[in-house]
Amino acid sequence: MPMATSRANAKKSSIRARVEHVFAHQKNRYGLFIRTIGLARAETKLVLANLTCNFDRLIFHERRSAMA
């Protein structure tokens, strides 16, 4: 593999890993499975899952900072 391609893959994989971990967490914890008719319903379901995940993270960090 050429060096330029290797560098490009390394840069993309670091971003991809952060995003994929979030979706894996949502899929495992909240049972996220989008099977709806229409883009609007799918988007709504994904937005609600993201809000839930973000609230969970907020609660986690708030509890963590309260203990310190």
TIMI-2910 file (N, C-alpha, C, CB; in pm, 1 decimal, decimal comma, always signed):
<rs>
+----------+----------+----------+----------+----------+----------+----------+----------+----------+----------+----------+----------+------+
!      n_x !      n_y !      n_z !     ca_x !     ca_y !     ca_z !      c_x !      c_y !      c_z !     cb_x !     cb_y !     cb_z ! resn !
+----------+----------+----------+----------+----------+----------+----------+----------+----------+----------+----------+----------+------+
!    +86,0 !   -117,4 !     +0,0 !     +0,0 !     +0,0 !     +0,0 !    +90,4 !   +123,4 !     +0,0 !    -97,7 !     -0,1 !   +123,6 !  Met !
!    +62,4 !   +217,6 !    -87,0 !   +142,2 !   +339,9 !    -89,0 !   +131,9 !   +416,4 !    +42,7 !    +98,2 !   +429,1 !   -204,2 !  Pro !
!   +235,4 !   +490,2 !    +74,2 !   +241,6 !   +563,6 !   +200,7 !   +129,4 !   +667,1 !   +211,6 !   +377,4 !   +632,5 !   +214,8 !  Met !
!    +96,0 !   +734,1 !   +103,0 !    -11,1 !   +835,4 !   +106,1 !   -145,2 !   +770,5 !   +138,5 !    -19,7 !   +910,1 !    -29,2 !  Ala !
!   -171,5 !   +655,0 !    +82,0 !   -296,0 !   +583,5 !   +109,7 !   -300,5 !   +537,9 !   +254,2 !   -311,4 !   +463,5 !    +16,0 !  Thr !
!   -187,7 !   +492,3 !   +304,6 !   -179,1 !   +447,6 !   +443,0 !   -207,8 !   +562,8 !   +539,5 !    -40,6 !   +388,0 !   +471,2 !  Ser !
!   -152,6 !   +678,3 !   +510,8 !   -177,2 !   +795,7 !   +596,3 !   -323,9 !   +838,0 !   +591,2 !    -87,3 !   +913,3 !   +553,3 !  Arg !
!   -381,7 !   +836,8 !   +470,5 !   -522,6 !   +875,1 !   +455,7 !   -612,1 !   +778,3 !   +532,2 !   -563,0 !   +878,6 !   +306,5 !  Ala !
!   -582,3 !   +649,5 !   +524,9 !   -661,1 !   +549,9 !   +597,7 !   -649,7 !   +568,5 !   +748,1 !   -616,8 !   +409,4 !   +559,5 !  Asn !
!   -531,0 !   +599,1 !   +796,6 !   -510,7 !   +620,1 !   +939,9 !   -590,3 !   +740,4 !   +988,8 !   -361,8 !   +639,3 !   +971,0 !  Ala !
!   -591,9 !   +846,2 !   +910,3 !   -666,4 !   +966,0 !   +948,0 !   -816,4 !   +938,8 !   +950,5 !   -635,3 !  +1080,8 !   +851,6 !  Lys !
!   -867,2 !   +868,2 !   +849,8 !  -1009,9 !   +836,5 !   +843,3 !  -1049,9 !   +738,6 !   +952,6 !  -1045,5 !   +779,0 !   +706,5 !  Lys !
!   -964,4 !   +642,3 !   +982,3 !  -1001,4 !   +540,0 !  +1079,6 !  -1012,9 !   +596,6 !  +1220,5 !   -900,1 !   +427,3 !  +1077,8 !  Ser !
!   -935,6 !   +698,5 !  +1253,8 !   -946,8 !   +757,9 !  +1387,6 !  -1081,7 !   +827,3 !  +1405,2 !   -832,2 !   +858,2 !  +1411,8 !  Ser !
!  -1130,4 !   +891,2 !  +1300,6 !  -1261,9 !   +955,6 !  +1305,2 !  -1371,6 !   +849,9 !  +1304,2 !  -1279,6 !  +1053,0 !  +1186,2 !  Ile !
!  -1356,4 !   +752,1 !  +1216,4 !  -1456,3 !   +647,0 !  +1203,4 !  -1472,7 !   +569,0 !  +1333,8 !  -1418,4 !   +552,3 !  +1090,1 !  Arg !
!  -1364,0 !   +544,4 !  +1404,3 !  -1369,7 !   +468,0 !  +1528,4 !  -1452,7 !   +540,7 !  +1633,8 !  -1228,7 !   +441,8 !  +1581,1 !  Ala !
!  -1439,3 !   +670,6 !  +1643,4 !  -1517,0 !   +747,5 !  +1741,8 !  -1665,7 !   +742,5 !  +1710,6 !  -1469,6 !   +893,3 !  +1745,7 !  Arg !
!  -1700,5 !   +753,1 !  +1583,3 !  -1840,9 !   +752,3 !  +1542,8 !  -1899,9 !   +612,6 !  +1558,2 !  -1855,7 !   +800,8 !  +1397,4 !  Val !
!  -1827,3 !   +512,0 !  +1515,9 !  -1878,9 !   +375,2 !  +1520,5 !  -1900,9 !   +327,9 !  +1663,5 !  -1783,6 !   +280,6 !  +1449,0 !  Glu !
!  -1820,3 !   +372,3 !  +1757,3 !  -1839,5 !   +332,9 !  +1896,1 !  -1971,7 !   +387,9 !  +1951,3 !  -1721,9 !   +381,6 !  +1981,6 !  His !
!  -2007,2 !   +507,8 !  +1911,4 !  -2133,6 !   +567,2 !  +1956,4 !  -2250,8 !   +486,0 !  +1903,2 !  -2144,9 !   +714,6 !  +1910,4 !  Val !
!  -2247,4 !   +452,2 !  +1774,5 !  -2356,7 !   +375,7 !  +1716,6 !  -2363,1 !   +235,2 !  +1774,7 !  -2342,0 !   +369,0 !  +1565,6 !  Phe !
!  -2249,2 !   +174,4 !  +1801,8 !  -2247,8 !    +41,6 !  +1862,8 !  -2309,1 !    +46,7 !  +2002,7 !  -2103,9 !    -13,8 !  +1869,2 !  Ala !
!  -2278,4 !   +151,0 !  +2077,2 !  -2334,8 !   +166,9 !  +2211,6 !  -2486,9 !   +182,0 !  +2203,5 !  -2271,9 !   +289,5 !  +2283,3 !  His !
!  -2533,1 !   +263,5 !  +2111,5 !  -2676,4 !   +283,5 !  +2096,6 !  -2745,1 !   +154,3 !  +2054,2 !  -2704,6 !   +394,1 !  +1995,2 !  Gln !
!  -2682,1 !    +81,3 !  +1966,5 !  -2741,1 !    -42,1 !  +1916,9 !  -2749,2 !   -147,3 !  +2027,6 !  -2660,3 !    -95,8 !  +1798,4 !  Lys !
!  -2645,7 !   -158,5 !  +2108,2 !  -2643,3 !   -258,8 !  +2213,6 !  -2726,8 !   -218,4 !  +2334,4 !  -2501,3 !   -284,6 !  +2256,5 !  Asn !
!  -2716,4 !    -95,1 !  +2376,9 !  -2782,1 !    -51,3 !  +2500,1 !  -2930,0 !    -21,7 !  +2480,8 !  -2713,3 !    +71,1 !  +2554,1 !  Arg !
!  -2962,7 !    +44,8 !  +2370,8 !  -3099,8 !    +90,2 !  +2350,5 !  -3175,3 !     +8,0 !  +2246,3 !  -3099,5 !   +234,8 !  +2309,7 !  Tyr !
!  -3110,2 !    -92,6 !  +2190,6 !  -3175,8 !   -173,7 !  +2089,5 !  -3207,3 !    -94,8 !  +1963,8 !  -3301,8 !   -232,9 !  +2145,0 !  Gly !
!  -3119,5 !     -5,0 !  +1927,0 !  -3143,3 !    +80,1 !  +1810,5 !  -3145,4 !     -4,2 !  +1683,8 !  -3035,5 !   +190,1 !  +1800,0 !  Leu !
!  -3258,7 !     -7,8 !  +1622,3 !  -3275,5 !    -77,5 !  +1495,0 !  -3376,7 !     +3,3 !  +1416,9 !  -3322,0 !   -228,2 !  +1514,0 !  Phe !
!  -3332,4 !    +67,6 !  +1312,9 !  -3419,5 !   +157,9 !  +1238,9 !  -3480,7 !    +82,6 !  +1121,6 !  -3341,6 !   +283,1 !  +1189,8 !  Ile !
!  -3608,4 !    +55,0 !  +1136,0 !  -3682,4 !    -10,7 !  +1029,2 !  -3816,2 !    +59,8 !  +1019,4 !  -3699,7 !   -165,3 !  +1055,3 !  Arg !
!  -3814,7 !   +171,4 !   +952,6 !  -3935,7 !   +252,2 !   +940,3 !  -3963,3 !   +280,5 !   +793,9 !  -3922,5 !   +384,0 !  +1019,5 !  Thr !
!  -4082,8 !   +326,3 !   +767,8 !  -4118,4 !   +368,8 !   +633,4 !  -4104,6 !   +520,3 !   +630,3 !  -4264,0 !   +322,6 !   +593,7 !  Ile !
!  -4018,5 !   +568,5 !   +546,3 !  -4000,5 !   +712,0 !   +531,9 !  -3877,4 !   +763,1 !   +603,3 !  -4120,8 !   +783,8 !   +582,6 !  Gly !
!  -3815,0 !   +857,5 !   +540,7 !  -3692,5 !   +916,2 !   +593,4 !  -3719,3 !   +998,2 !   +719,5 !  -3626,5 !  +1003,5 !   +487,4 !  Leu !
!  -3832,1 !  +1065,9 !   +725,9 !  -3862,9 !  +1150,2 !   +841,3 !  -3875,5 !  +1067,3 !   +968,7 !  -3991,9 !  +1228,7 !   +817,0 !  Ala !
!  -3941,9 !   +953,2 !   +960,9 !  -3955,6 !   +867,7 !  +1079,1 !  -3821,8 !   +809,3 !  +1120,9 !  -4055,2 !   +755,2 !  +1052,2 !  Arg !
!  -3740,8 !   +770,1 !  +1023,9 !  -3608,7 !   +715,7 !  +1055,4 !  -3522,1 !   +823,0 !  +1121,3 !  -3539,9 !   +661,5 !   +927,6 !  Ala !
!  -3528,5 !   +944,1 !  +1068,9 !  -3450,8 !  +1053,8 !  +1125,8 !  -3496,8 !  +1085,6 !  +1267,7 !  -3462,0 !  +1178,4 !  +1037,7 !  Glu !
!  -3626,8 !  +1083,1 !  +1290,3 !  -3680,8 !  +1109,5 !  +1423,3 !  -3633,0 !  +1004,2 !  +1522,4 !  -3834,1 !  +1113,1 !  +1419,6 !  Thr !
!  -3636,3 !   +880,1 !  +1482,1 !  -3592,5 !   +771,9 !  +1569,9 !  -3443,9 !   +786,1 !  +1603,3 !  -3619,7 !   +635,2 !  +1504,4 !  Lys !
!  -3363,7 !   +821,9 !  +1505,4 !  -3220,8 !   +839,6 !  +1526,8 !  -3192,2 !   +960,4 !  +1615,4 !  -3149,1 !   +854,5 !  +1393,4 !  Leu !
!  -3265,2 !  +1068,7 !  +1596,6 !  -3247,6 !  +1188,2 !  +1679,9 !  -3282,1 !  +1157,6 !  +1825,4 !  -3335,1 !  +1304,5 !  +1627,6 !  Val !
!  -3389,9 !  +1085,7 !  +1847,9 !  -3427,8 !  +1050,5 !  +1984,5 !  -3325,6 !   +958,1 !  +2049,6 !  -3564,9 !   +984,7 !  +1985,5 !  Leu !
!  -3270,0 !   +865,7 !  +1973,1 !  -3165,9 !   +777,8 !  +2026,3 !  -3040,9 !   +858,1 !  +2061,2 !  -3131,5 !   +666,9 !  +1924,8 !  Ala !
!  -3006,7 !   +956,5 !  +1978,3 !  -2890,0 !  +1041,0 !  +2006,1 !  -2912,7 !  +1126,6 !  +2130,4 !  -2858,7 !  +1130,9 !  +1885,2 !  Asn !
!  -3033,0 !  +1180,3 !  +2146,3 !  -3063,8 !  +1258,4 !  +2266,1 !  -3053,1 !  +1172,7 !  +2391,9 !  -3204,2 !  +1318,9 !  +2255,7 !  Leu !
!  -3105,5 !  +1052,3 !  +2385,3 !  -3098,4 !   +962,3 !  +2499,8 !  -2953,6 !   +932,0 !  +2535,5 !  -3174,1 !   +832,4 !  +2470,7 !  Thr !
!  -2874,0 !   +904,5 !  +2435,5 !  -2732,6 !   +874,6 !  +2458,6 !  -2660,7 !   +994,7 !  +2519,3 !  -2664,4 !   +833,0 !  +2327,5 !  Cys !
!  -2689,4 !  +1113,0 !  +2468,8 !  -2624,6 !  +1233,4 !  +2520,8 !  -2667,8 !  +1264,4 !  +2664,1 !  -2655,7 !  +1352,3 !  +2430,8 !  Asn !
!  -2794,7 !  +1241,5 !  +2696,0 !  -2839,7 !  +1260,9 !  +2833,8 !  -2773,0 !  +1161,1 !  +2927,5 !  -2991,9 !  +1247,8 !  +2842,8 !  Phe !
!  -2758,0 !  +1037,5 !  +2882,4 !  -2688,0 !   +938,0 !  +2964,1 !  -2543,4 !   +979,5 !  +2990,1 !  -2691,5 !   +800,7 !  +2895,7 !  Asp !
!  -2478,7 !  +1030,5 !  +2888,3 !  -2340,3 !  +1076,3 !  +2905,1 !  -2333,4 !  +1195,5 !  +2999,7 !  -2279,0 !  +1113,4 !  +2769,3 !  Arg !
!  -2430,1 !  +1287,7 !  +2988,5 !  -2434,5 !  +1403,5 !  +3077,1 !  -2451,1 !  +1359,0 !  +3222,0 !  -2548,8 !  +1498,1 !  +3036,8 !  Leu !
!  -2542,3 !  +1266,9 !  +3246,0 !  -2564,1 !  +1216,5 !  +3381,7 !  -2438,2 !  +1148,8 !  +3434,2 !  -2682,7 !  +1118,1 !  +3384,7 !  Ile !
!  -2374,1 !  +1069,3 !  +3349,8 !  -2250,7 !  +1002,0 !  +3389,6 !  -2145,0 !  +1103,3 !  +3432,0 !  -2197,5 !   +915,1 !  +3275,1 !  Phe !
!  -2123,6 !  +1207,0 !  +3350,9 !  -2020,8 !  +1306,3 !  +3380,9 !  -2058,3 !  +1392,3 !  +3503,0 !  -1997,7 !  +1395,9 !  +3258,7 !  His !
!  -2186,0 !  +1422,2 !  +3518,4 !  -2228,9 !  +1497,6 !  +3635,9 !  -2206,1 !  +1419,3 !  +3764,5 !  -2375,7 !  +1535,0 !  +3623,5 !  Glu !
!  -2239,5 !  +1291,9 !  +3763,7 !  -2216,5 !  +1208,2 !  +3882,3 !  -2067,2 !  +1194,4 !  +3910,4 !  -2280,1 !  +1068,7 !  +3863,5 !  Arg !
!  -1990,0 !  +1179,9 !  +3804,1 !  -1846,1 !  +1165,4 !  +3819,0 !  -1782,4 !  +1290,8 !  +3880,0 !  -1782,8 !  +1135,1 !  +3683,9 !  Arg !
!  -1827,0 !  +1408,1 !  +3834,2 !  -1770,7 !  +1533,1 !  +3887,0 !  -1821,0 !  +1559,9 !  +4030,1 !  -1807,5 !  +1652,0 !  +3794,2 !  Ser !
!  -1940,7 !  +1511,3 !  +4064,1 !  -1992,2 !  +1530,3 !  +4199,2 !  -1914,7 !  +1446,4 !  +4300,9 !  -2140,7 !  +1494,9 !  +4204,3 !  Ala !
!  -1864,1 !  +1332,8 !  +4258,6 !  -1788,7 !  +1244,8 !  +4347,3 !  -1647,7 !  +1294,8 !  +4370,8 !  -1784,3 !  +1105,3 !  +4290,7 !  Met !
!  -1596,6 !  +1373,7 !  +4279,6 !  -1457,9 !  +1421,7 !  +4291,2 !  -1443,7 !  +1536,3 !  +4387,8 !  -1406,1 !  +1464,0 !  +4157,0 !  Ala !
+----------+----------+----------+----------+----------+----------+----------+----------+----------+----------+----------+----------+------+
</rs>
